[in-house]
């Protein structure tokens, strides 16, 4: 087992960065920076600071569903990418917590 940091980035599906989806730009940056891995999860319902509920309902036609990017790596690697991440994310929520990695194999 190894101590690590879990970083969760909550953004909207329609958020963009340099002409591409923000979630894709973040994952590409994390890969380029050599982090252990990242997962993007698309939410089916959610709301944030604006209190607007985002849902795929045909009646609402939301194109901005919630997206969560999860990254687990060493504290050093997470701290190293934070400045670039904070430049990329203009709206959203970023949280971190200490975790213990039980298994990481590929």
FIPALUM-917136 format. One record per atom (N, C-alpha, C): residue in three letters; atom name; z, x, y. Coordinates in Angstrom, 3 decimals. Layout:
FIPALUM-917136
aa, at, z, x, y
Ala, CA, Z, X, Y .
...
END
This chain:
FIPALUM-917136
aa, at, z, x, y
Unk, N, 0.000, 0.839, -1.183 .
Unk, CA, 0.000, 0.000, 0.000 .
Unk, C, 0.000, 0.883, 1.244 .
Unk, N, -0.645, 0.350, 2.284 .
Unk, CA, -0.792, 1.125, 3.513 .
Unk, C, -0.621, 0.196, 4.703 .
Unk, N, 0.109, 0.666, 5.712 .
Unk, CA, 0.261, -0.118, 6.931 .
Unk, C, -1.023, -0.073, 7.737 .
Unk, N, -1.364, -1.221, 8.337 .
Unk, CA, -2.599, -1.340, 9.109 .
Unk, C, -2.391, -2.394, 10.200 .
Unk, N, -3.444, -2.643, 10.956 .
Unk, CA, -3.430, -3.651, 12.016 .
Unk, C, -4.543, -4.649, 11.744 .
Unk, N, -4.202, -5.933, 11.871 .
Unk, CA, -5.180, -7.014, 11.793 .
Unk, C, -5.483, -7.456, 13.214 .
Unk, N, -6.738, -7.382, 13.597 .
Unk, CA, -7.192, -7.831, 14.907 .
Unk, C, -7.998, -9.098, 14.691 .
Unk, N, -7.640, -10.172, 15.394 .
Unk, CA, -8.405, -11.426, 15.338 .
Unk, C, -8.965, -11.698, 16.713 .
Unk, N, -10.260, -11.981, 16.746 .
Unk, CA, -10.971, -12.238, 17.996 .
Unk, C, -11.520, -13.653, 17.924 .
Unk, N, -11.041, -14.525, 18.791 .
Unk, CA, -11.469, -15.925, 18.832 .
Unk, C, -12.446, -16.089, 19.988 .
Unk, N, -13.671, -16.479, 19.667 .
Unk, CA, -14.702, -16.678, 20.690 .
Unk, C, -15.494, -17.935, 20.339 .
Unk, N, -16.489, -18.252, 21.157 .
Unk, CA, -17.374, -19.377, 20.876 .
Unk, C, -18.675, -18.900, 20.267 .
Unk, N, -19.239, -19.740, 19.436 .
Unk, CA, -20.490, -19.400, 18.754 .
Unk, C, -21.626, -19.123, 19.741 .
Unk, N, -21.609, -19.759, 20.895 .
Unk, CA, -22.702, -19.583, 21.857 .
Unk, C, -22.476, -18.415, 22.814 .
Unk, N, -21.328, -17.736, 22.729 .
Unk, CA, -21.082, -16.577, 23.605 .
Unk, C, -22.091, -15.477, 23.300 .
Unk, N, -22.566, -14.823, 24.355 .
Unk, CA, -23.609, -13.807, 24.207 .
Unk, C, -23.176, -12.503, 24.855 .
Unk, N, -23.811, -11.419, 24.369 .
Unk, CA, -23.597, -10.081, 24.935 .
Unk, C, -24.896, -9.303, 24.766 .
Unk, N, -25.428, -8.805, 25.846 .
Unk, CA, -26.700, -8.056, 25.814 .
Unk, C, -27.802, -8.808, 25.071 .
Unk, N, -27.877, -10.130, 25.293 .
Unk, CA, -28.960, -10.926, 24.738 .
Unk, C, -28.812, -11.338, 23.284 .
Unk, N, -27.685, -11.030, 22.661 .
Unk, CA, -27.488, -11.422, 21.263 .
Unk, C, -26.149, -12.135, 21.140 .
Unk, N, -25.949, -12.841, 20.038 .
Unk, CA, -24.652, -13.489, 19.850 .
Unk, C, -23.516, -12.467, 19.938 .
Unk, N, -22.459, -12.836, 20.662 .
Unk, CA, -21.332, -11.923, 20.862 .
Unk, C, -20.718, -11.491, 19.538 .
Unk, N, -20.586, -12.427, 18.590 .
Unk, CA, -19.982, -12.052, 17.309 .
Unk, C, -20.796, -10.969, 16.615 .
Unk, N, -22.122, -11.051, 16.702 .
Unk, CA, -22.981, -10.023, 16.098 .
Unk, C, -22.825, -8.690, 16.824 .
Unk, N, -22.802, -8.740, 18.152 .
Unk, CA, -22.650, -7.513, 18.944 .
Unk, C, -21.322, -6.825, 18.627 .
Unk, N, -20.255, -7.622, 18.462 .
Unk, CA, -18.946, -7.038, 18.141 .
Unk, C, -18.978, -6.389, 16.766 .
Unk, N, -19.506, -7.070, 15.773 .
Unk, CA, -19.562, -6.515, 14.421 .
Unk, C, -20.418, -5.242, 14.395 .
Unk, N, -21.530, -5.252, 15.099 .
Unk, CA, -22.374, -4.047, 15.154 .
Unk, C, -21.629, -2.890, 15.810 .
Unk, N, -20.860, -3.164, 16.871 .
Unk, CA, -20.072, -2.120, 17.531 .
Unk, C, -19.008, -1.584, 16.582 .
Unk, N, -18.323, -2.472, 15.849 .
Unk, CA, -17.289, -2.042, 14.920 .
Unk, C, -17.879, -1.166, 13.818 .
Unk, N, -19.050, -1.535, 13.319 .
Unk, CA, -19.716, -0.729, 12.282 .
Unk, C, -20.111, 0.633, 12.838 .
Unk, N, -20.686, 0.624, 14.043 .
Unk, CA, -21.094, 1.880, 14.679 .
Unk, C, -19.901, 2.814, 14.889 .
Unk, N, -18.743, 2.232, 15.194 .
Unk, CA, -17.536, 3.018, 15.450 .
Unk, C, -16.806, 3.418, 14.171 .
Unk, N, -17.332, 2.999, 13.010 .
Unk, CA, -16.789, 3.450, 11.744 .
Unk, C, -15.550, 2.719, 11.254 .
Unk, N, -15.321, 1.492, 11.716 .
Unk, CA, -14.170, 0.754, 11.224 .
Unk, C, -14.391, 0.331, 9.774 .
Unk, N, -13.300, -0.004, 9.107 .
Unk, CA, -13.345, -0.262, 7.669 .
Unk, C, -14.165, -1.492, 7.311 .
Unk, N, -14.215, -2.489, 8.183 .
Unk, CA, -14.978, -3.697, 7.894 .
Unk, C, -14.589, -4.806, 8.846 .
Unk, N, -15.365, -5.862, 8.855 .
Unk, CA, -15.104, -7.020, 9.703 .
Unk, C, -15.674, -8.252, 9.026 .
Unk, N, -15.065, -9.391, 9.291 .
Unk, CA, -15.531, -10.667, 8.762 .
Unk, C, -15.619, -11.662, 9.903 .
Unk, N, -16.716, -12.404, 9.953 .
Unk, CA, -16.897, -13.458, 10.942 .
Unk, C, -16.784, -14.796, 10.224 .
Unk, N, -15.913, -15.660, 10.750 .
Unk, CA, -15.699, -16.981, 10.174 .
Unk, C, -16.047, -18.020, 11.231 .
Unk, N, -16.877, -18.988, 10.848 .
Unk, CA, -17.277, -20.058, 11.756 .
Unk, C, -16.366, -21.250, 11.534 .
Unk, N, -15.744, -21.720, 12.596 .
Unk, CA, -14.835, -22.852, 12.502 .
Unk, C, -15.583, -24.176, 12.486 .
Unk, N, -14.956, -25.186, 11.940 .
Unk, CA, -15.566, -26.513, 11.919 .
Unk, C, -15.010, -27.422, 13.006 .
Unk, N, -13.912, -27.001, 13.635 .
Unk, CA, -13.309, -27.796, 14.683 .
Unk, C, -12.319, -26.918, 15.427 .
Unk, N, -12.241, -27.083, 16.732 .
Unk, CA, -11.259, -26.317, 17.480 .
Unk, C, -11.312, -26.603, 18.961 .
Unk, N, -10.278, -26.139, 19.667 .
Unk, CA, -10.275, -26.187, 21.118 .
Unk, C, -9.504, -24.979, 21.625 .
Unk, N, -9.759, -24.627, 22.859 .
Unk, CA, -9.104, -23.475, 23.451 .
Unk, C, -8.532, -23.819, 24.805 .
Unk, N, -8.575, -22.860, 25.703 .
Unk, CA, -7.955, -22.982, 27.016 .
Unk, C, -8.475, -24.173, 27.807 .
Unk, N, -9.744, -24.525, 27.634 .
Unk, CA, -10.331, -25.645, 28.376 .
Unk, C, -9.950, -27.001, 27.792 .
Unk, N, -9.358, -27.024, 26.608 .
Unk, CA, -8.974, -28.245, 25.892 .
Unk, C, -10.159, -29.105, 25.483 .
Unk, N, -11.357, -28.560, 25.523 .
Unk, CA, -12.534, -29.275, 25.033 .
Unk, C, -12.607, -29.075, 23.525 .
Unk, N, -12.688, -30.194, 22.784 .
Unk, CA, -12.780, -30.088, 21.325 .
Unk, C, -14.225, -29.790, 20.937 .
Unk, N, -14.397, -28.738, 20.163 .
Unk, CA, -15.721, -28.331, 19.671 .
Unk, C, -15.821, -28.734, 18.209 .
Unk, N, -16.868, -29.494, 17.889 .
Unk, CA, -17.066, -30.004, 16.539 .
Unk, C, -18.560, -30.122, 16.256 .
Unk, N, -18.960, -30.034, 14.996 .
Unk, CA, -20.378, -30.185, 14.674 .
Unk, C, -20.820, -31.646, 14.585 .
Unk, N, -19.990, -32.576, 15.018 .
Unk, CA, -20.311, -34.001, 14.948 .
Unk, C, -21.652, -34.294, 15.609 .
Unk, N, -22.438, -35.119, 14.974 .
Unk, CA, -23.762, -35.493, 15.489 .
Unk, C, -23.628, -36.175, 16.848 .
Unk, N, -22.502, -36.872, 17.056 .
Unk, CA, -22.293, -37.575, 18.326 .
Unk, C, -21.986, -36.610, 19.469 .
Unk, N, -21.400, -35.466, 19.165 .
Unk, CA, -21.016, -34.510, 20.197 .
Unk, C, -22.072, -33.428, 20.409 .
Unk, N, -22.856, -33.134, 19.367 .
Unk, CA, -23.901, -32.106, 19.424 .
Unk, C, -23.389, -30.780, 19.980 .
Unk, N, -22.213, -30.361, 19.540 .
Unk, CA, -21.644, -29.105, 20.011 .
Unk, C, -22.448, -27.930, 19.462 .
Unk, N, -22.783, -27.019, 20.343 .
Unk, CA, -23.455, -25.789, 19.915 .
Unk, C, -22.533, -24.603, 20.138 .
Unk, N, -21.255, -24.892, 20.366 .
Unk, CA, -20.305, -23.820, 20.654 .
Unk, C, -19.091, -23.931, 19.753 .
Unk, N, -19.339, -23.898, 18.453 .
Unk, CA, -18.240, -23.978, 17.504 .
Unk, C, -17.381, -22.718, 17.580 .
Unk, N, -16.112, -22.828, 17.185 .
Unk, CA, -15.247, -21.650, 17.220 .
Unk, C, -15.690, -20.604, 16.194 .
Unk, N, -15.533, -19.345, 16.579 .
Unk, CA, -15.833, -18.226, 15.699 .
Unk, C, -14.639, -17.275, 15.746 .
Unk, N, -14.214, -16.800, 14.573 .
Unk, CA, -13.127, -15.828, 14.495 .
Unk, C, -13.653, -14.584, 13.799 .
Unk, N, -13.433, -13.443, 14.435 .
Unk, CA, -13.800, -12.159, 13.834 .
Unk, C, -12.493, -11.487, 13.432 .
Unk, N, -12.374, -11.100, 12.171 .
Unk, CA, -11.177, -10.424, 11.694 .
Unk, C, -11.520, -8.992, 11.319 .
Unk, N, -10.663, -8.082, 11.766 .
Unk, CA, -10.851, -6.652, 11.516 .
Unk, C, -9.507, -6.084, 11.066 .
Unk, N, -9.497, -5.339, 9.982 .
Unk, CA, -8.282, -4.664, 9.537 .
Unk, C, -8.586, -3.176, 9.451 .
Unk, N, -7.762, -2.384, 10.119 .
Unk, CA, -7.953, -0.938, 10.088 .
Unk, C, -6.668, -0.266, 10.549 .
Unk, N, -6.697, 1.045, 10.642 .
Unk, CA, -5.521, 1.793, 11.107 .
Unk, C, -5.261, 1.486, 12.585 .
Unk, N, -4.029, 1.641, 13.006 .
Unk, CA, -3.683, 1.436, 14.416 .
Unk, C, -4.546, 2.333, 15.310 .
Unk, N, -4.775, 3.566, 14.891 .
Unk, CA, -5.564, 4.508, 15.692 .
Unk, C, -6.984, 3.980, 15.924 .
Unk, N, -7.615, 3.488, 14.864 .
Unk, CA, -8.983, 2.977, 14.997 .
Unk, C, -9.036, 1.712, 15.840 .
Unk, N, -8.050, 0.825, 15.669 .
Unk, CA, -8.018, -0.399, 16.474 .
Unk, C, -7.828, -0.052, 17.947 .
Unk, N, -6.910, 0.838, 18.245 .
Unk, CA, -6.673, 1.235, 19.641 .
Unk, C, -7.919, 1.886, 20.247 .
Unk, N, -8.650, 2.633, 19.438 .
Unk, CA, -9.835, 3.335, 19.922 .
Unk, C, -10.941, 2.377, 20.361 .
Unk, N, -11.097, 1.240, 19.677 .
Unk, CA, -12.196, 0.317, 20.000 .
Unk, C, -11.803, -0.750, 21.028 .
Unk, N, -10.518, -0.873, 21.325 .
Unk, CA, -10.063, -1.924, 22.241 .
Unk, C, -10.734, -1.890, 23.619 .
Unk, N, -10.874, -0.730, 24.264 .
Unk, CA, -11.509, -0.743, 25.587 .
Unk, C, -12.920, -1.332, 25.569 .
Unk, N, -13.731, -0.954, 24.596 .
Unk, CA, -15.088, -1.499, 24.503 .
Unk, C, -15.057, -2.987, 24.164 .
Unk, N, -14.163, -3.370, 23.265 .
Unk, CA, -14.027, -4.775, 22.900 .
Unk, C, -13.658, -5.619, 24.116 .
Unk, N, -12.723, -5.144, 24.921 .
Unk, CA, -12.296, -5.887, 26.108 .
Unk, C, -13.409, -6.006, 27.148 .
Unk, N, -14.335, -5.073, 27.167 .
Unk, CA, -15.505, -5.186, 28.052 .
Unk, C, -16.480, -6.233, 27.542 .
Unk, N, -16.537, -6.409, 26.246 .
Unk, CA, -17.504, -7.329, 25.645 .
Unk, C, -17.037, -8.786, 25.704 .
Unk, N, -15.757, -9.022, 25.492 .
Unk, CA, -15.220, -10.382, 25.406 .
Unk, C, -14.780, -10.828, 26.798 .
Unk, N, -15.507, -11.764, 27.378 .
Unk, CA, -15.190, -12.279, 28.710 .
Unk, C, -14.297, -13.505, 28.641 .
Unk, N, -14.472, -14.327, 27.605 .
Unk, CA, -13.646, -15.510, 27.381 .
Unk, C, -13.271, -15.554, 25.916 .
Unk, N, -12.040, -15.894, 25.635 .
Unk, CA, -11.613, -15.993, 24.256 .
Unk, C, -10.157, -15.598, 24.123 .
Unk, N, -9.788, -15.226, 22.920 .
Unk, CA, -8.424, -14.830, 22.604 .
Unk, C, -8.502, -13.681, 21.616 .
Unk, N, -7.723, -12.637, 21.870 .
Unk, CA, -7.650, -11.507, 20.949 .
Unk, C, -6.177, -11.310, 20.614 .
Unk, N, -5.869, -11.296, 19.329 .
Unk, CA, -4.494, -11.059, 18.904 .
Unk, C, -4.486, -9.951, 17.862 .
Unk, N, -3.316, -9.332, 17.714 .
Unk, CA, -3.174, -8.318, 16.672 .
Unk, C, -1.805, -8.464, 16.040 .
Unk, N, -1.751, -8.069, 14.780 .
Unk, CA, -0.475, -8.057, 14.087 .
Unk, C, -0.470, -6.936, 13.063 .
Unk, N, 0.711, -6.438, 12.795 .
Unk, CA, 0.869, -5.414, 11.779 .
Unk, C, 0.755, -6.070, 10.406 .
Unk, N, 0.010, -5.431, 9.519 .
Unk, CA, -0.175, -5.938, 8.160 .
Unk, C, -0.015, -4.780, 7.179 .
Unk, N, 0.120, -5.122, 5.920 .
Unk, CA, 0.161, -4.123, 4.859 .
Unk, C, -1.021, -4.385, 3.941 .
Unk, N, -1.879, -3.399, 3.780 .
Unk, CA, -3.045, -3.524, 2.902 .
Unk, C, -2.583, -3.264, 1.469 .
Unk, N, -2.830, -4.235, 0.616 .
Unk, CA, -2.439, -4.128, -0.784 .
Unk, C, -3.586, -3.564, -1.625 .
Unk, N, -4.818, -4.007, -1.306 .
Unk, CA, -5.981, -3.555, -2.050 .
Unk, C, -7.175, -3.484, -1.108 .
Unk, N, -7.891, -2.377, -1.146 .
Unk, CA, -9.150, -2.245, -0.420 .
Unk, C, -10.051, -1.401, -1.295 .
Unk, N, -11.006, -2.049, -1.959 .
Unk, CA, -11.901, -1.314, -2.848 .
Unk, C, -13.290, -1.886, -2.718 .
Unk, N, -14.287, -1.123, -3.105 .
Unk, CA, -15.634, -1.598, -2.946 .
Unk, C, -16.544, -1.208, -4.035 .
END
